[in-house]
Amino acid sequence: MKKAYFRFYEELNDFLPRKKRKTTFTHTFTDRASVKDMIESLGVPHTEIDLILANGVSVDFNYIVQDEDRISVYPVFESMDISGIQHLRPEPLRQPKFVLDIHLGKLAKLMRIAGFDTSYNNKYDDESITRISITEKRTILTRDTGLLKRKEITHGYFVRNIKAEKQLEEVIERFHLEKSIKPFTRCLICNSTLEKIEKEKIINRIPPKVKERQNEFSICKQCNKIYWKGTHYDKMFKILNPYLHTG
């Protein structure tokens, strides 16, 4: 029986049992295995990892773990300069676009309200999400660690929070999207961009009370849905307001 000593840092501990968090623990094994496969067998998706050190030396995911190895695993670095060390995460996608799994329907709606390009359908399965991520260059957001362990996936993130509003805050901060927020510019139904439209052109499609109270309208050219600043506007503005006044 062989053994290796693992230590996971920062938010990677979220994926580990409590007794293995923030400490060095022993992992026993018999078969030949890459460090990627071994790490994911411990519960941590490869998409969350930026750096692996084996006995103090930077290695890639294909490194074969040896008996008595000491493996240190790190998430993406925000402040520490590791420019001279081998990064495992791909470069961030130039345009922030996302595809969400079926567990994140409420988050998908909030992200579209915030103006983020968000692909979502409650009929998407793992194969569909993977294909969309690769072909459309979208980052996967999910609550399913199994999805992030698929070898084809390069850009993905496990959403920690349970409540949709907190999930939105988490995604904005994790991907530094503060400057990309464009509230009420996307359709909540089909994700297409909205265009301003004169009230007179849609007057017959507006409820009577809305006619009296609202004068600004937008329309989705894709699905023809009409939008105005209803009660949801004030609620979302309160959520996004701290980000709109930063920098």
ZANU-30245 format. One line per field, with one value per atom (N, C-alpha, C): x, y, z; atom name. Coordinates in pm, whole numbers. Example, Ala and Ser with C-alpha at 12.3 -4.5 7.8 and 13.67 -1.06 7.14 Angstrom:
<rs>
east	c(1319	1230	1320	1285	1367	1290);
north	c(-569	-450	-330	-225	-106	3);
up	c(780	780	780	708	714	787);
atom	c(N	CA	C	N	CA	C);
</rs>
This chain:
<rs>
east	c(83	0	87	62	135	57	127	57	117	30	71	7	72	24	-30	-157	-224	-256	-246	-288	-356	-483	-560	-573	-569	-567	-693	-722	-830	-963	-1036	-1172	-1180	-1067	-1070	-1115	-1099	-1143	-1294	-1367	-1513	-1558	-1473	-1511	-1470	-1401	-1347	-1430	-1424	-1486	-1418	-1489	-1435	-1301	-1281	-1157	-1034	-1058	-946	-922	-1004	-992	-877	-805	-702	-597	-567	-465	-404	-286	-225	-280	-328	-383	-322	-328	-270	-375	-337	-425	-352	-412	-349	-401	-315	-353	-267	-316	-242	-214	-312	-297	-226	-166	-102	-211	-193	-296	-233	-296	-250	-295	-228	-265	-405	-443	-579	-683	-665	-763	-768	-653	-650	-717	-691	-753	-903	-950	-1094	-1160	-1086	-1142	-1162	-1087	-1102	-1216	-1272	-1388	-1369	-1246	-1218	-1213	-1301	-1300	-1175	-1124	-1001	-1018	-1143	-1167	-1144	-1134	-1115	-967	-880	-738	-651	-555	-463	-318	-285	-145	-137	-50	-21	129	171	311	328	419	455	595	605	734	800	715	765	788	762	784	650	632	509	492	373	346	211	189	60	-32	-152	-252	-212	-120	-81	25	75	179	129	212	178	226	132	163	249	355	448	430	478	473	550	488	546	548	481	472	397	440	367	307	177	104	32	62	-5	-89	-215	-310	-369	-362	-404	-512	-602	-702	-641	-723	-675	-627	-513	-455	-504	-541	-587	-476	-385	-286	-141	-120	17	70	192	253	314	252	310	338	378	400	509	602	709	679	555	517	410	401	309	164	86	-58	-131	-234	-313	-445	-493	-618	-591	-684	-668	-688	-648	-670	-819	-860	-1001	-1057	-1184	-1247	-1258	-1228	-1220	-1353	-1462	-1595	-1666	-1708	-1775	-1911	-1922	-2048	-2062	-2185	-2206	-2314	-2303	-2410	-2433	-2560	-2594	-2668	-2650	-2719	-2862	-2937	-3079	-3106	-3005	-3023	-3016	-2982	-2955	-3049	-3174	-3271	-3294	-3305	-3328	-3206	-3088	-2965	-2959	-2998	-2996	-3081	-3198	-3287	-3222	-3161	-3097	-2978	-2903	-2788	-2831	-2942	-2993	-3042	-3106	-3150	-3029	-2918	-2796	-2724	-2768	-2711	-2605	-2587	-2485	-2540	-2459	-2496	-2504	-2627	-2649	-2735	-2677	-2750	-2807	-2939	-3003	-3130	-3151	-3275	-3290	-3407	-3424	-3423	-3407	-3395	-3250	-3158	-3016	-2971	-2905	-2837	-2688	-2610	-2465	-2399	-2445	-2388	-2414	-2536	-2571	-2488	-2476	-2401	-2254	-2198	-2059	-2039	-2129	-2119	-2132	-2227	-2248	-2125	-2070	-1952	-1836	-1814	-1701	-1724	-1840	-1864	-1888	-1952	-1983	-1888	-1787	-1687	-1755	-1834	-1904	-1851	-1844	-1805	-1926	-1907	-2015	-2028	-2151	-2182	-2273	-2239	-2312	-2307	-2400	-2396	-2362	-2318	-2287	-2137	-2066	-1921	-1887	-1977	-1952	-1941	-2022	-2017	-1881	-1827	-1699	-1580	-1602	-1492	-1479	-1571	-1559	-1432	-1354	-1222	-1228	-1341	-1351	-1365	-1411	-1444	-1318	-1301	-1185	-1226	-1349	-1394	-1522	-1511	-1627	-1607	-1719	-1712	-1828	-1795	-1896	-1951	-2080	-2144	-2171	-2114	-2123	-2257	-2307	-2428	-2552	-2654	-2780	-2884	-2893	-2993	-2947	-3042	-3010	-2942	-2990	-2932	-2787	-2759	-2622	-2536	-2597	-2525	-2483	-2572	-2538	-2420	-2424	-2313	-2183	-2193	-2076	-2014	-2098	-2049	-1988	-2052	-1998	-1859	-1844	-1715	-1611	-1653	-1557	-1499	-1581	-1536	-1510	-1513	-1483	-1571	-1699	-1794	-1852	-1799	-1856	-1871	-1771	-1774	-1854	-1902	-1979	-2129	-2168	-2311	-2382	-2488	-2571	-2716	-2771	-2904	-3014	-3103	-3224	-3195	-3096	-3063	-3080	-3121	-3140	-3279	-3327	-3456	-3444	-3538	-3536	-3575	-3643	-3692	-3590	-3532	-3444	-3301	-3268	-3132	-3087	-3173	-3137	-3132	-3062	-3054	-3184	-3215	-3338	-3309	-3413	-3405	-3516	-3488	-3588	-3697	-3820	-3929	-4027	-4082	-4175	-4306	-4361	-4484	-4598	-4605	-4715	-4716	-4600	-4591	-4642	-4652	-4695	-4813	-4878	-4982	-5092	-5123	-5230	-5188	-5060	-5011	-4980	-5005	-4970	-5094	-5083	-5195	-5235	-5363	-5413	-5335	-5306	-5235	-5092	-5031	-4895	-4895	-4999	-5010	-5007	-5072	-5083	-4952	-4877	-4762	-4626	-4618	-4487	-4481	-4362	-4341	-4220	-4138	-4019	-4036	-4012	-4032	-3917	-3896	-3799	-3868	-3814	-3871	-3760	-3789	-3695	-3728	-3635	-3657	-3665	-3616	-3616	-3751	-3802	-3928	-4043	-4015	-4118	-4177	-4112	-4162	-4131	-4226	-4212	-4174	-4087	-4041	-4059	-4085	-4090	-4043	-4024	-3969	-4079	-4103	-4203	-4144	-4210	-4165	-4030	-4002	-3875	-3757	-3783	-3676	-3613	-3698	-3647	-3573	-3625	-3560	-3422	-3411	-3283	-3187	-3239	-3152	-3083	-3154	-3095	-2981	-3000	-2896	-2772	-2794	-2683	-2622	-2693	-2649	-2506	-2468	-2329	-2223	-2251	-2154	-2154	-2268	-2277	-2206	-2172	-2108	-1968	-1903	-1765	-1672	-1550	-1447	-1473);
north	c(-120	0	126	216	341	452	560	672	805	905	1041	1135	1249	1346	1469	1498	1607	1724	1845	1967	2059	2090	2180	2315	2421	2557	2637	2733	2829	2760	2812	2765	2622	2561	2421	2331	2378	2301	2283	2366	2354	2217	2150	2023	1902	1924	1815	1788	1665	1637	1721	1753	1843	1798	1669	1621	1638	1667	1683	1828	1919	2060	2128	2214	2300	2222	2103	2022	1927	1875	1773	1637	1561	1429	1324	1201	1090	1024	1001	932	807	691	565	523	456	411	293	219	103	115	167	174	301	296	412	513	639	741	878	959	1097	1178	1290	1374	1432	1458	1507	1406	1280	1178	1158	1166	1146	1261	1383	1501	1496	1461	1457	1342	1235	1126	1170	1274	1330	1433	1468	1555	1693	1727	1863	1866	1942	1950	2019	1973	2031	2176	2217	2355	2457	2410	2501	2522	2450	2444	2527	2599	2681	2633	2565	2528	2400	2309	2188	2178	2159	2136	1993	1920	1786	1794	1780	1792	1927	2031	2167	2208	2117	2145	2152	2254	2270	2157	2094	1985	2010	1938	1951	1838	1836	1737	1594	1579	1445	1380	1454	1401	1273	1169	1043	1047	1033	1041	922	953	852	828	714	683	788	836	934	1077	1101	1238	1329	1454	1557	1653	1653	1727	1847	1967	2089	2141	2172	2209	2346	2437	2576	2618	2707	2763	2877	2946	3061	3169	3230	3332	3470	3551	3686	3790	3764	3866	3815	3689	3637	3623	3665	3656	3518	3437	3305	3297	3410	3417	3321	3285	3197	3050	3020	2883	2837	2710	2655	2667	2748	2759	2640	2592	2481	2527	2642	2694	2764	2752	2824	2973	3051	3195	3224	3328	3362	3390	3356	3386	3536	3586	3731	3800	3740	3795	3706	3761	3678	3630	3501	3438	3311	3274	3164	3068	2944	2846	2783	2775	2731	2597	2515	2387	2405	2296	2303	2345	2339	2375	2526	2602	2745	2833	2792	2868	3008	3023	3156	3245	3187	3264	3308	3221	3255	3379	3384	3499	3627	3619	3737	3782	3686	3722	3792	3748	3816	3956	3969	4103	4195	4140	4219	4247	4182	4208	4110	3998	3900	3800	3768	3673	3534	3484	3364	3263	3150	3042	2949	2927	2839	2779	2652	2585	2469	2455	2349	2209	2201	2070	2036	2128	2099	1981	1882	1777	1805	1720	1744	1749	1665	1663	1797	1848	1975	2089	2092	2199	2195	2076	2061	2109	2069	2109	2261	2320	2465	2538	2489	2552	2554	2443	2432	2511	2493	2554	2704	2749	2891	2965	2893	2951	3017	2936	2982	2913	2986	2929	2862	2740	2666	2708	2737	2758	2644	2579	2460	2436	2354	2305	2156	2106	1964	1947	1899	1882	1777	1681	1577	1634	1734	1799	1864	1928	1999	1903	1775	1679	1619	1652	1603	1660	1575	1616	1719	1726	1821	1965	1982	2116	2188	2311	2392	2512	2562	2680	2648	2641	2608	2653	2667	2714	2653	2605	2550	2663	2691	2799	2752	2823	2780	2814	2935	2979	2907	2906	2838	2936	3055	3153	3229	3254	3312	3448	3535	3669	3662	3573	3555	3490	3402	3341	3446	3541	3648	3730	3765	3841	3761	3631	3544	3540	3527	3519	3651	3762	3894	3913	3877	3897	3796	3671	3568	3596	3649	3673	3821	3903	4046	4110	4095	4140	4278	4346	4475	4571	4575	4669	4616	4492	4433	4438	4490	4496	4599	4553	4641	4604	4658	4614	4634	4534	4542	4565	4493	4502	4367	4263	4131	4076	3996	3931	3818	3812	3708	3573	3574	3449	3384	3463	3403	3455	3548	3598	3697	3728	3824	3966	4055	4193	4267	4364	4443	4573	4627	4755	4846	4974	5071	5078	5100	5112	5220	5294	5400	5341	5408	5362	5349	5443	5445	5321	5263	5148	5019	5018	4895	4923	5035	5081	4977	4899	4800	4672	4663	4544	4570	4691	4730	4728	4669	4671	4814	4840	4976	5052	4986	5055	5091	5006	5032	5152	5165	5279	5410	5409	5530	5565	5461	5483	5481	5418	5399	5466	5517	5580	5525	5445	5388	5237	5188	5046	4992	4861	4790	4667	4618	4499	4404	4277	4175	4146	4171	4149	4000	3914	3771	3707	3734	3670	3770	3899	4003	4036	3997	4029	4176	4242	4383	4395	4492	4513	4660	4678	4812	4802	4913	4916	4888	4760	4719	4705	4629	4613	4542	4454	4382	4477	4589	4684	4739	4783	4839	4734	4612	4504	4474	4462	4431	4548	4669	4786	4789	4749	4745	4643	4531	4427	4475	4539	4577	4712	4793	4931	4941	4852	4862	4845	4764	4738	4850	4916	5023	5149	5156	5276	5247	5143	5113	5157	5186	5226	5360);
up	c(0	0	0	-94	-103	-34	-5	57	11	4	-30	71	90	189	115	138	68	161	104	175	74	100	14	81	1	57	19	109	91	58	-44	-69	-122	-157	-198	-84	38	154	158	82	78	30	-49	-109	-24	85	165	290	341	472	579	684	787	842	861	923	832	704	611	573	625	588	664	591	648	727	680	746	644	674	588	629	531	562	471	512	438	349	224	129	82	103	62	-76	-153	-286	-328	-426	-477	-627	-701	-846	-890	-1007	-1068	-1104	-1067	-1093	-1110	-1196	-1214	-1092	-1071	-958	-980	-1105	-1133	-1088	-1128	-1091	-940	-875	-731	-658	-703	-641	-657	-778	-800	-725	-701	-619	-475	-435	-301	-295	-413	-415	-474	-515	-562	-715	-782	-929	-982	-1094	-1149	-1192	-1222	-1267	-1157	-1031	-918	-885	-953	-915	-1009	-951	-1031	-1020	-912	-889	-805	-848	-770	-751	-628	-597	-546	-609	-563	-505	-374	-306	-335	-342	-362	-506	-600	-742	-815	-899	-975	-1076	-1078	-1172	-1240	-1352	-1419	-1378	-1437	-1397	-1432	-1526	-1571	-1482	-1386	-1298	-1228	-1230	-1164	-1018	-928	-785	-742	-666	-618	-468	-425	-282	-201	-94	-2	-58	-171	-224	-127	-125	-51	-154	-161	-263	-200	-251	-206	-322	-295	-401	-370	-469	-448	-548	-506	-598	-677	-755	-831	-735	-768	-682	-722	-625	-652	-630	-535	-502	-508	-478	-478	-621	-643	-776	-795	-884	-914	-1064	-1120	-1265	-1312	-1225	-1267	-1245	-1201	-1171	-1271	-1292	-1391	-1347	-1419	-1394	-1455	-1387	-1439	-1498	-1453	-1506	-1639	-1735	-1862	-1840	-1938	-1930	-1921	-1847	-1839	-1979	-1999	-2127	-2143	-2263	-2285	-2259	-2309	-2285	-2184	-2070	-1969	-2015	-2042	-2081	-1999	-1967	-1875	-1926	-1881	-1898	-1761	-1719	-1585	-1590	-1485	-1480	-1427	-1425	-1392	-1247	-1162	-1021	-998	-1101	-1084	-1166	-1176	-1255	-1202	-1071	-1013	-1033	-1021	-1045	-1191	-1283	-1426	-1452	-1391	-1409	-1356	-1237	-1178	-1262	-1317	-1399	-1527	-1584	-1704	-1670	-1555	-1512	-1497	-1447	-1429	-1561	-1667	-1799	-1844	-1773	-1809	-1911	-2009	-2114	-2051	-2032	-1951	-2025	-2061	-2126	-2019	-2026	-1928	-1987	-1958	-1994	-1896	-1836	-1735	-1796	-1928	-1994	-2028	-2000	-2025	-1940	-2003	-1927	-1929	-1864	-1854	-1992	-2084	-2218	-2288	-2274	-2339	-2282	-2150	-2084	-2126	-2131	-2173	-2316	-2405	-2546	-2560	-2491	-2498	-2444	-2333	-2275	-2373	-2443	-2534	-2663	-2725	-2857	-2848	-2737	-2724	-2631	-2582	-2491	-2370	-2300	-2181	-2056	-1948	-1819	-1756	-1709	-1645	-1499	-1458	-1316	-1274	-1163	-1124	-974	-926	-789	-789	-904	-922	-945	-845	-861	-966	-986	-1085	-1225	-1255	-1386	-1409	-1307	-1321	-1334	-1303	-1313	-1453	-1542	-1679	-1742	-1805	-1853	-1964	-2039	-2149	-2101	-1977	-1927	-1879	-1927	-1886	-1802	-1820	-1747	-1671	-1542	-1460	-1317	-1246	-1108	-1028	-910	-819	-733	-745	-671	-528	-431	-292	-226	-247	-176	-225	-138	-169	-224	-164	-204	-328	-419	-549	-540	-452	-441	-395	-301	-253	-362	-440	-551	-653	-680	-774	-723	-596	-536	-545	-519	-523	-663	-765	-903	-947	-911	-948	-889	-762	-695	-741	-765	-807	-944	-1035	-1173	-1201	-1096	-1110	-1218	-1205	-1307	-1280	-1181	-1142	-1261	-1348	-1460	-1579	-1569	-1679	-1654	-1538	-1505	-1594	-1660	-1744	-1716	-1606	-1561	-1665	-1670	-1752	-1900	-1951	-2093	-2163	-2090	-2149	-2119	-2211	-2194	-2091	-1998	-1896	-1952	-2066	-2125	-2216	-2307	-2409	-2407	-2319	-2301	-2408	-2506	-2610	-2553	-2621	-2574	-2605	-2520	-2533	-2608	-2670	-2738	-2687	-2679	-2637	-2745	-2701	-2795	-2746	-2838	-2801	-2750	-2650	-2586	-2687	-2778	-2874	-2964	-2990	-3080	-3017	-2884	-2815	-2723	-2742	-2651	-2629	-2733	-2723	-2649	-2618	-2549	-2401	-2356	-2219	-2129	-2010	-1915	-1880	-1854	-1826	-1720	-1606	-1498	-1538	-1620	-1666	-1761	-1843	-1933	-1856	-1739	-1659	-1589	-1547	-1458	-1529	-1644	-1707	-1845	-1876	-2007	-2081	-2011	-2072	-2087	-2208	-2237	-2323	-2308	-2392	-2448	-2560	-2622	-2665	-2655	-2703	-2848	-2937	-3078	-3113	-3021	-3047	-3013	-2892	-2851	-2836	-2860	-2864	-2727	-2620	-2487	-2454	-2386	-2351	-2204	-2174	-2037	-1997	-1868	-1809	-1665	-1600	-1464	-1362	-1338	-1240	-1102	-1016	-878	-869	-966	-965	-985	-1050	-1080	-951	-859	-734	-652	-651	-576	-632	-764	-825	-815	-822	-812	-675	-570	-436	-429	-500	-499	-575	-689	-777	-744	-669	-642	-585	-489	-435	-543	-643	-751	-853	-870	-969	-924	-795	-743	-690	-746	-709	-819	-781	-879	-937);
atom	c(N	CA	C	N	CA	C	N	CA	C	N	CA	C	N	CA	C	N	CA	C	N	CA	C	N	CA	C	N	CA	C	N	CA	C	N	CA	C	N	CA	C	N	CA	C	N	CA	C	N	CA	C	N	CA	C	N	CA	C	N	CA	C	N	CA	C	N	CA	C	N	CA	C	N	CA	C	N	CA	C	N	CA	C	N	CA	C	N	CA	C	N	CA	C	N	CA	C	N	CA	C	N	CA	C	N	CA	C	N	CA	C	N	CA	C	N	CA	C	N	CA	C	N	CA	C	N	CA	C	N	CA	C	N	CA	C	N	CA	C	N	CA	C	N	CA	C	N	CA	C	N	CA	C	N	CA	C	N	CA	C	N	CA	C	N	CA	C	N	CA	C	N	CA	C	N	CA	C	N	CA	C	N	CA	C	N	CA	C	N	CA	C	N	CA	C	N	CA	C	N	CA	C	N	CA	C	N	CA	C	N	CA	C	N	CA	C	N	CA	C	N	CA	C	N	CA	C	N	CA	C	N	CA	C	N	CA	C	N	CA	C	N	CA	C	N	CA	C	N	CA	C	N	CA	C	N	CA	C	N	CA	C	N	CA	C	N	CA	C	N	CA	C	N	CA	C	N	CA	C	N	CA	C	N	CA	C	N	CA	C	N	CA	C	N	CA	C	N	CA	C	N	CA	C	N	CA	C	N	CA	C	N	CA	C	N	CA	C	N	CA	C	N	CA	C	N	CA	C	N	CA	C	N	CA	C	N	CA	C	N	CA	C	N	CA	C	N	CA	C	N	CA	C	N	CA	C	N	CA	C	N	CA	C	N	CA	C	N	CA	C	N	CA	C	N	CA	C	N	CA	C	N	CA	C	N	CA	C	N	CA	C	N	CA	C	N	CA	C	N	CA	C	N	CA	C	N	CA	C	N	CA	C	N	CA	C	N	CA	C	N	CA	C	N	CA	C	N	CA	C	N	CA	C	N	CA	C	N	CA	C	N	CA	C	N	CA	C	N	CA	C	N	CA	C	N	CA	C	N	CA	C	N	CA	C	N	CA	C	N	CA	C	N	CA	C	N	CA	C	N	CA	C	N	CA	C	N	CA	C	N	CA	C	N	CA	C	N	CA	C	N	CA	C	N	CA	C	N	CA	C	N	CA	C	N	CA	C	N	CA	C	N	CA	C	N	CA	C	N	CA	C	N	CA	C	N	CA	C	N	CA	C	N	CA	C	N	CA	C	N	CA	C	N	CA	C	N	CA	C	N	CA	C	N	CA	C	N	CA	C	N	CA	C	N	CA	C	N	CA	C	N	CA	C	N	CA	C	N	CA	C	N	CA	C	N	CA	C	N	CA	C	N	CA	C	N	CA	C	N	CA	C	N	CA	C	N	CA	C	N	CA	C	N	CA	C	N	CA	C	N	CA	C	N	CA	C	N	CA	C	N	CA	C	N	CA	C	N	CA	C	N	CA	C	N	CA	C	N	CA	C	N	CA	C	N	CA	C	N	CA	C	N	CA	C	N	CA	C	N	CA	C	N	CA	C	N	CA	C	N	CA	C	N	CA	C	N	CA	C	N	CA	C	N	CA	C	N	CA	C	N	CA	C	N	CA	C	N	CA	C	N	CA	C	N	CA	C	N	CA	C	N	CA	C	N	CA	C	N	CA	C	N	CA	C	N	CA	C	N	CA	C	N	CA	C	N	CA	C	N	CA	C	N	CA	C	N	CA	C	N	CA	C	N	CA	C	N	CA	C	N	CA	C	N	CA	C	N	CA	C	N	CA	C	N	CA	C	N	CA	C	N	CA	C	N	CA	C	N	CA	C	N	CA	C	N	CA	C	N	CA	C	N	CA	C	N	CA	C	N	CA	C	N	CA	C	N	CA	C	N	CA	C	N	CA	C	N	CA	C	N	CA	C	N	CA	C	N	CA	C	N	CA	C);
</rs>
